[in-house]
Amino acid sequence: MSNQPGSWVPPVTPTEPGSARTGEFSGNAAARLAGAFISPGRTFAELATSPTFVLALLVMIVLAFAGHFMITPRIDFEATLRAAIADNPQTAERLPEDRIAETAATQAKIARIWGYTIPVTVPVMMLVIAGVYFLGLKVAGSTAEFRPVFAGVLHATLPPSAISGVLLSVVASRRGSFAAQDIETMLRSNLGAFLDPETPEFFMTLARSIDVFNIWLWVLLALALAAVGKVSRGTAAALVAVVWGLWVIGKAALAAAF
């Protein structure tokens, strides 16, 4: 029987750890977008058997594109460079005062051009992220194929990314200009927004990672990987914790070094 969106698929009784009872499958990509927000367990169980991802990927690209062109024109790149110099005196040695304005103008042009690469960079980024989780599932003994893992990771990423992106665009649109460093704490949704600005960069980066939207993402990823990978939720949660733990610690170490 066809697994294409829109076809009817009979009810499936879950037998694997991490599965959820779904009733009949909707087979509707648009319904699954809404389901990722309001009924993620059922949505991920559907994706495990009948994966769809094109519409979710298009929505993510459109939101990223819109957010970029809402926020980037408001970034003060000269203020961004001066903040970087204040945080790291070595930057001042490499970038003398008379070159700051010229460098800021160049960075602004690059940022605008970068926005036009979003239709390519977003899919590539999601493929890489899904690939990491796919390999992790294989190490955990999963027999899942890549397509449902990609669909699950994509649908898990979309809700927190969409809501945080829209809120950030709204907040940014009400401000005249700001340094790029301000973006991470603009929504005040992470612990870094409440720490002293003089906090060492390693700990500040760790604190910024403890974010309401990241926690939402972690939960959705664990549910998705359990469903599409047919592993227990504990195993899926451990995989998310390992991947994110390595990413955050690596990011914090680089921030402290440079």
SULRA-V900819 format. One record per residue. N is the residue number from 1. PSI is psi in degrees with one decimal (none if undefined). OMEGA is omega in whole degrees, 0 to 359 (* if undefined). Layout:
N;PSI;OMEGA, N;PSI;OMEGA
This chain:
1;143.4;184, 2;142.4;174, 3;13.3;181, 4;148.0;177, 5;136.4;177, 6;-15.9;178, 7;157.9;181, 8;133.2;178, 9;133.6;184, 10;157.3;179, 11;146.1;180, 12;131.1;176, 13;118.0;184, 14;139.6;177, 15;-9.4;183, 16;151.9;175, 17;141.0;177, 18;-8.6;179, 19;163.8;179, 20;147.6;178, 21;128.9;188, 22;-16.8;187, 23;-143.8;181, 24;147.3;180, 25;138.0;179, 26;-36.0;184, 27;15.7;186, 28;115.1;184, 29;-38.8;180, 30;-39.9;179, 31;-33.2;180, 32;-31.2;174, 33;-47.7;178, 34;-38.3;181, 35;-30.9;178, 36;-28.1;178, 37;-45.4;192, 38;-19.6;181, 39;63.8;187, 40;-37.5;181, 41;-47.4;179, 42;-41.2;180, 43;-44.9;181, 44;-34.4;177, 45;-37.9;176, 46;-43.8;181, 47;-29.2;179, 48;-33.8;182, 49;-33.8;183, 50;75.8;187, 51;133.9;172, 52;146.1;182, 53;-13.9;187, 54;-48.5;182, 55;-43.7;179, 56;-40.0;180, 57;-40.7;178, 58;-42.4;179, 59;-42.8;180, 60;-40.8;179, 61;-45.6;181, 62;-44.3;180, 63;-41.1;179, 64;-41.3;179, 65;-47.8;180, 66;-44.0;180, 67;-40.9;180, 68;-46.1;184, 69;-6.3;170, 70;-37.4;189, 71;-44.2;187, 72;-43.8;180, 73;-17.5;182, 74;-4.7;180, 75;128.4;176, 76;100.3;186, 77;-27.2;176, 78;-42.9;177, 79;-35.4;178, 80;-44.7;179, 81;-40.8;181, 82;-36.5;177, 83;-39.1;178, 84;-38.8;179, 85;-40.1;179, 86;-35.5;181, 87;-27.1;184, 88;99.2;182, 89;-25.7;180, 90;-26.9;178, 91;-36.8;180, 92;-33.4;180, 93;-35.1;181, 94;-18.7;185, 95;89.7;180, 96;160.6;185, 97;-39.9;186, 98;-6.7;179, 99;-2.8;185, 100;-48.3;182, 101;-42.6;181, 102;-43.0;180, 103;-39.2;179, 104;-41.2;179, 105;-39.1;179, 106;-42.7;179, 107;-37.7;179, 108;-41.0;179, 109;-43.2;180, 110;-40.7;180, 111;-40.0;178, 112;-43.7;180, 113;-38.5;181, 114;-32.7;181, 115;-31.8;181, 116;-8.3;177, 117;-3.1;184, 118;-40.8;179, 119;-18.2;177, 120;-44.4;186, 121;-36.5;180, 122;-51.0;177, 123;-41.1;180, 124;-44.1;179, 125;-44.1;181, 126;-35.5;176, 127;-41.4;179, 128;-46.7;180, 129;-46.2;178, 130;-37.2;178, 131;-38.9;178, 132;-46.7;180, 133;-34.1;178, 134;-45.8;178, 135;-39.9;178, 136;-41.1;178, 137;-39.9;178, 138;-41.7;177, 139;-34.9;180, 140;-1.4;177, 141;9.8;180, 142;148.3;175, 143;14.1;184, 144;148.5;173, 145;166.0;186, 146;-38.7;186, 147;-50.6;178, 148;-31.4;177, 149;-44.4;178, 150;-45.9;180, 151;-41.2;181, 152;-45.5;179, 153;-40.0;180, 154;-46.9;181, 155;-26.3;176, 156;-33.7;182, 157;-31.0;188, 158;-50.2;185, 159;-54.9;180, 160;-34.4;178, 161;-42.2;181, 162;-48.0;183, 163;-46.0;181, 164;-37.1;179, 165;-43.3;179, 166;-45.0;180, 167;-41.7;180, 168;-40.1;179, 169;-39.6;180, 170;-47.0;181, 171;-44.2;181, 172;-35.3;182, 173;-18.7;180, 174;-0.1;178, 175;145.1;181, 176;-57.2;179, 177;164.7;182, 178;159.0;175, 179;152.0;181, 180;-30.5;180, 181;-23.2;182, 182;-17.3;186, 183;-39.5;185, 184;-25.0;182, 185;9.2;184, 186;-36.5;181, 187;-11.9;182, 188;41.3;180, 189;2.0;179, 190;165.1;184, 191;-27.6;180, 192;-26.7;180, 193;-16.8;185, 194;3.2;179, 195;159.9;175, 196;131.9;179, 197;-21.0;180, 198;1.8;178, 199;136.7;179, 200;141.8;188, 201;-33.6;179, 202;-49.4;182, 203;-32.1;177, 204;-41.8;179, 205;-41.8;177, 206;-43.3;182, 207;-38.9;179, 208;-23.9;180, 209;-22.5;177, 210;82.9;190, 211;144.3;180, 212;-42.4;183, 213;-32.2;175, 214;-41.4;179, 215;-42.8;176, 216;-44.3;179, 217;-43.8;181, 218;-42.4;180, 219;-46.7;180, 220;-39.8;178, 221;-41.8;179, 222;-42.7;177, 223;-42.8;182, 224;-47.2;183, 225;-34.0;176, 226;-41.8;183, 227;-51.9;185, 228;-27.5;180, 229;-10.0;181, 230;50.3;174, 231;168.9;179, 232;156.6;178, 233;-30.6;177, 234;-42.8;178, 235;-43.0;179, 236;-42.8;179, 237;-38.7;179, 238;-39.1;178, 239;-45.1;178, 240;-42.5;181, 241;-40.5;181, 242;-47.7;182, 243;-48.9;181, 244;-36.5;179, 245;-45.4;178, 246;-41.5;180, 247;-46.9;184, 248;-43.1;180, 249;-41.8;177, 250;-43.8;180, 251;-42.1;180, 252;-40.2;180, 253;-41.8;178, 254;-40.2;179, 255;-39.6;181, 256;-32.4;183, 257;-31.0;185, 258;none;*
